[in-house]
Amino acid sequence: MRRNNRIISQSIRILLAAAVLCAISAFFACRPGPSAAAAAATDDSNWSTYANSRFAYSICYPKNLFEPQGESPNGDGQKFLAKDGAQLLVYGSNNALNESINDVFNRTASRLAGASGKVSYKAVKPAWFVLSGQHGSTIFYAKTLYAKDLIVSFELTYDSAQSNVYNPVAAKLASCFAKAP
């Protein structure tokens, strides 16, 4: 009799443990993971295009993440804000000071990284540059298209906790950002 009670008690414990494991597995299986969030952010049907006529450039952006704030009064670009605090700035300017691409790169890197931040990636070519890094918990990614008389740029900033969503967004922004020929 004791042995049967022990076997029944042990069986009940095993069944309870299995039920708890199944419940935990079901909970995590139903939650959208980072890959689902990233996939939703980069799905082409969720993207729109902003075109700037003054400086003749365009960029695609995920309309399910970013809300356009309206073109700036002088028509040089636009700010896009996300509900989670991420920000996308796109803008153009005349190169009135005749800055070199290295001057523009250094100014951009200094402004985005600040005194305590760090640029962790950079590529500078004759007609463009990209840079990325982190300042505190904010990740930044910037790309600039350079011509002697014209500079067009975009800057994406977001909290590092949102990297799984915005890293693929940054890659897509970089590929669709273009000056008109």
NUZAVEX-935478 format. One record per residue (C-alpha): residue in three letters; x, z, y. Coordinates in steps of 0.02 Angstrom, whole numbers, plus 50000, padded with zeros to 5 digits. Layout:
BEGIN
ALAXZY ...
This chain:
BEGIN
MET500005000050000 ARG501405004650121 ARG502304988750080 ASN500734978350116 ASN500504987250284 ARG502304983750329 ILE502124965350282 ILE500514963950382 SER501304972650532 GLN502824961350524 SER501714945850510 ILE500714951250662 ARG502314953450763 ILE502924936250712 LEU501254928350757 LEU501244937050927 ALA503014931450963 ALA502564913650915 ALA501024914251027 VAL502044920551174 LEU503344906751148 CYS501984893551140 ALA501194899951300 ILE502874899851391 SER503254882251326 ALA501554875951383 PHE501794883551555 PHE503474874951583 ALA502914858651504 CYS501484857151630 ARG502524860951785 PRO503244845951876 GLY505124847451863 PRO506454840851980 SER506404823751898 ALA504534822251929 ALA504744826852113 ALA506194814852133 ALA505244800952044 ALA503754803452159 ALA504894802852312 THR505724786552261 ASP504184777352192 ASP504094761152293 SER502224762952320 ASN502564778752421 TRP503724769952544 SER503394761552710 THR504534753052838 TYR504924757453018 ALA505574742753121 ASN506344744953292 SER506174729753404 ARG507304735753546 PHE508864737053437 ALA508284725453295 TYR508474737053145 SER507334743453008 ILE507284757252880 CYS506124761552738 TYR505514779552719 PRO504464789452595 LYS502774790952679 ASN502244804352554 LEU503644815552620 PHE503924810852802 GLU502684810152945 PRO503214798453088 GLN503234807553256 GLY503064791853361 GLU504384780953439 SER505424788953577 PRO504924785053757 ASN506434773653782 GLY506104764353619 ASP507774768153536 GLY507084775953377 GLN505964788453293 LYS505964805653214 PHE505114808853046 LEU504704826552990 ALA504304833452817 LYS503224848552782 ASP504694857152695 GLY505784855852852 ALA506764840252808 GLN507054828252952 LEU507474809752966 LEU508104802953132 VAL508354784253161 TYR509034777553324 GLY510014764053408 SER511094763053564 ASN512124750953663 ASN513984754153645 ALA514174755953834 LEU515754766553818 ASN516564753753702 GLU516864767053569 SER517774762253410 ILE516954765253242 ASN518144779953215 ASP517604787753381 VAL515774786353330 PHE516164793253156 ASN517124808253226 ARG515754812253352 THR514394811153218 ALA515374821653092 SER515754834953221 ARG513944836153278 LEU513194836953103 ALA514474848453023 GLY514664859953173 ALA516064872553181 SER515704880353011 GLY515084865552910 LYS516034853252803 VAL516004834452776 SER516144832352588 TYR516024813352578 LYS516484799452698 ALA516744780752694 VAL517244771252851 LYS517254752252852 PRO517424740152999 ALA515534737653018 TRP514804753952951 PHE515124771852896 VAL514264785052793 LEU514574803652786 SER513784818452701 GLY514094836852693 GLN513374853952721 HIS513164866252864 GLY512514882852799 SER511074878752683 THR510744862052769 ILE511354846152686 PHE511624831052798 TYR511814812652761 ALA512124799452895 LYS512404780852898 THR512884770553050 LEU512944751653067 TYR514224746853198 ALA514494731653306 LYS515604731453460 ASP514084731353575 LEU512774740253466 ILE512654755953360 VAL511164759953247 SER511074775653141 PHE510014786653031 GLU510264804952992 LEU509394814452853 THR509464833552849 TYR508664844952720 ASP508844861952639 SER510024862352490 ALA508624869752383 GLN507754852652400 SER509244842352340 ASN508314836452184 VAL507044827852297 TYR508114821852443 ASN509724816052358 PRO508844800852283 VAL507924798352449 ALA509594797652541 ALA510234784252421 LYS508684773652446 LEU508724775752636 ALA510544769852637 SER510114754352537 CYS508624748952643 PHE509344752752816 ALA509784736252901 LYS510054727153065 ALA509124710953090 PRO510294695953071 
